[in-house]
Amino acid sequence: MPSFHEFADRGACAQALADALAAQLREGIANNGRATLVLSGGSSPIDLFERLALIELDWSRVTVLPSDERWVAPDQSESNEAALREHLLYGPGNAARLFGLYRDKPTPDAAQSALNAELARLPRPFDAVVLGMGEDGHTASLFPDASNIEACMTSNAECVVPAREDDGPARISLSLNRLLATRSLYLLFFGDAKRRVYDMACQAGPAVEYPVRGVIHQDHVPVEVYWS
């Protein structure tokens, strides 16, 4: 089971995780001359991004990419890439290379094949992956209500496109297998409601019910949970 780190407030939680990520990135740069960092979207990690951006390290050797993306242009407020540009790529962090998942195609399905090929050229394993969790147990864009969630959870492709009835923008996500191909894996979430979901996901059961189970119940890489 994951190691669980509990903090008195969200700021302390974000700072502790930022320090842990910086250590992983420095180690990757020292060992391989470069490092790759995958970060989740949403509002929860914004404080993390801003604290991490101010940490001095050789950002010019770091590639950053989102774990998933809404199919909107990078200048739209819903874009995870936009959040990374605004909250991470400034100060020292401005020197990092951003690998966005959005392509100028009408749908993520139309871009999936080319994006798979591009993602396959990124160094493996990643140095660090930070994922979040929704109150429905989703992580990245692996949603339990996707009609193809089982295929998304088992796919060996670099990225997957969840098929959902949701009215919002279509999404694309790194596959679970790709997210697990990392030297370090962190799960960041806040609040009592999500803590209850996490506790339920820690119980045995199908990963398609709570996709975050695919992160929790695996032995590819140790998981560190950061919660306040």
N, C-alpha and C positions, 0 to 999 in steps of 0.2 A: 504493500500500500504506500501511497505518497507520504512524504514527510510534510507535516503541517506546521506552518509558521503563523502565529497569531500576533497581531499588533494592536496597541491601544488606540491608534488613530491611523487614518489613511495616508497621511503624510509620511509617517514613520515606515509604513508598509512600502510605499512607493520608493522611498530612499533606500531601504534595505535591498529591494529588488534591483534598483538601478546600480547599486554597488556590486551586487552579485553578477549582473550582466556585464558590467565593465571588466570584472575579473575574467569572465569567460572570453570576452573579446580580446583582451590583452594576451591571454594564453593562446588563442587561435592565431593571432598575429605573430607571436613569438615562435610558434611551432610551424606555421605554414605560410607566413608572410601576408596573410589576409584572414578575414573573418566574415561570417555571414550570420545575420540576425533576422529572425522572423517575429513580427509583432502583430498582435490582434488589434481589431478596430473597436469602435464604440467609445463611450465616454470614460469608462473605468481606467484605462491606461494613460489618459492625457497627462496627469500629474507625473506618472512614471517617465513619459517621453521627455517632459520639460526638465526633469531632474537629470535624466541620463544625458541629455544634450549638453549639459554644462560640465560634464566630467571630462577631464583631459585624457585623451588617448589618441592613437594615430587613426583618426576617423577616415583618413584618405584610403585606408586599407580595409574599410568595412563596407559591406553591401547590406542594405536594409530592404526588406520586402514585407508587405502585409500578408497575413495568413489567409486572407480572403478579401473579396471586394464586391461592392455593389456595382452593377453595370451602369455607371454614370461617369461622365467625363471628370477628369481629375480636378477641374476647377469648381465642381459642385460640392456643396456642404456635406452631402451624404457620403462622399468618397473617403475611403480609408486612406488612400494615397494623399489626399488633401490634408488630412489630419497629421500625417507623418511630416509633410512639408511644412506645416505651420508650427507644429509643437516639438519636432525633433531636429529638423534640418536648419538649425540656427546656432549661433555661437560655435563652439568647437564641433558640434554635430553637423554643421553645414558642409563639412568636407566629405561626408559619407556619400556613397553611391546609392541612389534609390532605384530599385527594380519594381516598377508598378505592374499590376496584373491587368489593368484595363487596356484594351486595344480598340482602335477606331473601327469597330465592326458592329452591326446592328444587334447582335446577341452574343452572349458568352459562348454558345455552341459554335458560332461561326469562327471564333478566335481560338477555340480550345486546342485544336491540333497544332497550330503554330506556337501557341503558348507552351504546350507540353514540350516541344522541341527546345524552346528557349530556356525553360526551367531546368531541363535535363543537363544543360551546360553549366549550371551553377555548381560550385564545389560541394562535395558531399563528404561527410555529413555536415549539416548546419552546425554552427557553434552554439547557438541558443535559440530556443523557440518559446515565446510567451503567448499563451492562450487565455481567453476569457471563458465565461460560462453564462448562459442565459437561464432565466427561471424555468424554461422548458427543458433544460439540460442540453441545449445545443452548445457546440464549441466550433470556432471558426464559422463557416457557413454550412456545417453539417447539422441539419435540422431534423427533428424526429417526424415532422409532418411532411417531409419530402417523399414523394411516391417512390423515388429511387434510392432511398436512404441506405438500404442494405448494400446496393451496388457501390454507393459512394464510400461506405465504410470499409469495403473490401478491395476497392480498386487499386491496381498497381500503377495507374497513371500518375503523372505529376499533379494534375488538377482535375477537379470534377465540377459538374454543373448540377446543383440540386434542383429537382423538378417540384415546384411548389405552386399552390393556388394563391399565395400571398399577393396582395395588391401592389406591394412595393416593387422597387427595381429588382430585376433578375440578379442572381449572384453567381460568382465563381469562387472556388475554394481550393486550396491545396488539399490533396487527399490525405486521409488519416495516415496511410503508410509513409507519405512524404513528410508529414509533420513529425512523425516519430523517428525519422532519420536525422537525429541531432545528438550532439554531445551532452546537451543539458536541456531540460524541459520544465517550464514553469507554468503554473495555473494561478491566475490572479483574478480574484473576485471580492466583492464587498457586500456587507449587509446580512441580516439574519435570514431573509427569505432565500437567498442563494446558498447560505450555509445549510439550510434544510434540504435544498435540492442536492447539494454535494453529498450530504450524509445518505440520502436515498440512493444516489448514484454509486456510492461506495458498496452498497449491498449487491449481492449477486443478482444478475438479471440480464436480459438482452440489451446489447449496446444500441440497438435501434430505438429502444424506449427512451434512454438518456444517452445520446451520442458521446457525451463526455466520459462515459464508461470506457470507451475505446482508448482514452488517455489514461484513466485511472487503473484499469485492469489489463495491464500489458507489462511485459518484462524486457522490452527493447532498451528502455532508457529510464533511469530513476526520475520521478516527478517530485518537484518541490511546490507546495501550495503556499501562497501568500494571501492572507485574509485579515480583514479588520472589520 
